[in-house]
Amino acid sequence: LEHNMFSMCFKRELHVSKQGVVAGFITIGGIDSRVDLTPMVYARNVAKSGWFTVFVKGVYVRANGGQSVRPDHRNQKLQRVTVDLFEFNSGKGVIVDSGTTDTYLHKSVAEPFDEVWREVTGRSYSHNPVKISKKDLLLLPTVLIQLAAYDSTPDPLSHKLETTPGLIGEIDPTSPQDILLAIPATHYMEYSPSRGTYTPRIYFTESQGGVIGSNAMQGHNVLFDWENKRVGFAESTCEYQENNPQTEEEVSMLVDCKLGAPSLSISCSDSVELSKCDKESNADVTLSGTEVWTRIVQSPGTSTGATCEEVSISENENNKGEKMEVQCDGKGICREFRRCDINCANAIALGSAGEGLSKEPESPAVNCGGGTWSACDYSCSQTRINVVYMSDGQCHEEKGLEFTRPCHVHACGREDPCRVPFVIHAILKIRGAIADLWTKKSEEMFAEAFAATVNRNRNPDEALFGPGDVIVVRASAWKASDDNIFGDTPDDESQDEVLGMQLVVESSIANYNAILASNEVVDETNGRVDHRARGPKYICDESEMQPLAAIATDIHRQLAQQNFVPMMLEVLKQDERDEQLDRAHVSPFHYTFEDGGFLQQSKVVTSWTIKTDIGGIESELDSDDMKYTSGTSPMLLLTLTATALVGYLCTTKRKATSGNGTKANRNAFQRRSDLRTRGKYSRMVLARDDVSTIAGDDNSIMAVGDDDTLKNDQPPLEKELPKKYDYSLGSIGSLSTFLARAH
């Protein structure tokens, strides 16, 4: 892997099954932020080796619950628990360990936490099971943990701290950029369906340090970034969708450039000297010329894959074509120069510019690959050409219909923070829209309308960003269950009503004052910058960031307007009429356009600013590699479905480290086992029909299987394994420990 990091997205899954449940996904080498609901905020990893370790600076209890770090309403009282920071972070410190089922904090916090809990709820905090309704569960306090920030220095967006979910802001004015991690009751209260009870699973038992376990990570996309010494948290749906399959090449991050179909720009008859064919006797004379074929760059690929020139030549050789030259201009266009021969009779018949040919309207131009914008290439430009299918059976580029515009996505995206220091991430819900009808053309027209609506009442030279700076990183169905706080879906998923479409949109804020760095690699043959060279390509000054941060604030103001989406859809509706799209194109917004009620129910759910420069002089991370960008460029990160077998997610205990584990750690592990009333940790059940050995198997949340019901001659599965090794049965969570040690 190019970068020593991975992320785990823990879905709020409220049921378990012996057949397994989809519990989120894992991304190796970076992070997939398409399903995040809040910006990712970073806590510093204070460990030099071993577990990912954070420094806890406070614990809070918020009355009347709430699923998010953001309170549901302003009058929710937040009370701070008295914490001895030295004791709380003593020993190994407070580790973030997805292989630990529950959360364990220092024992010195037990008494002050109980005092605050009693003040908020009127009763003592205990681990006794209780029977309560879902409504009452939601009213239980939310526990919040304050973590030391990865970067505590102010940045140009510091005035936005109060509106950035996940930052503590004015709650702690001395450290406003610290991280606040919310653990709602739906996460720390373990539910047992067979008994109908809930049991609190935050413990205050550790004599040194503590463990932020997997129950605290539910509903979060968590980045374990050893390379940059940080742990990131973003609230997320963690809804994995199998509608973006990856090839083996994409998984390996060796992604070649991808080119569209070739279209003929200069024919052989255009390139030859017809003056040699003046005499009729010369009709059979063969003339030599050069055809020029144009191909749109659909994806520039990765720096380790084949270049567009290499792909073009390779494809030509595979098709047994004649030797040719290729030139790619860095603006999304590649030209192929092919030698050709034609006799005078045919050259005269075809005439100049293909005058002897006719268009074939029954063959849609989309088959020729024209009419849409290229990928944004390394020069921060993209190109669109118009292509028609002609009577000679070839795709021809229409003369005078080539357009180029600036862009700051794809290859000119976040890989260079000086060029794109900020990205606006927004989530929109469009009532009545149909995600299955979403196409590349739909995305381009949406980007035009989105940019036009944000920039309305502005002169072109005052635009905050352009349509070439907008990408839709995810277009998916908006279902009724998405608005359910529990994420409950009917047993029959076909009964989960589809309300419309949800779009995750990112807009780049470009820094036009950035200067080309002196360490650029330049191709001496054509004088162009080698876009495959790694590392920052531009330099900039910190003073340039403040006005760009102000632009980000202006964009958020526009998005926050109640009628923003209805206005945008009206613009889009008019654009589609003016475009006179091919009859084969069906707008995904057709029903939304026709129903005024749908227009008014469409909205911007949330938006936030991503600072692409991660900070820290030690880092050489290209943020384009860290964060997913979409469009036609392939996903560069390996995303794996974390399908939970029984007890896979949030259900297995952390084993005492064998060999290098301390006696204190082993003793702490034993205490945690005792706390859960012997055997309440789950075990992996073997995949077989006969599971009678676990007589009292309880399909409960985070509690699958009960050792008290095991037959005396059937020991727990983990006890059957040799003690020589460090096992973590059925636990995806142990990845955070395993990969931390593997660095």
Disulfide bonds with the S-S distance in Angstrom:
Cys9-Cys238 2.09
Cys257-Cys308 2.09
Cys268-Cys340 2.14
Cys277-Cys344 1.91
Cys328-Cys334 1.99
Cys368-Cys395 1.90
Cys376-Cys407 2.02
Cys380-Cys412 1.75
Cys418-Cys540 2.09
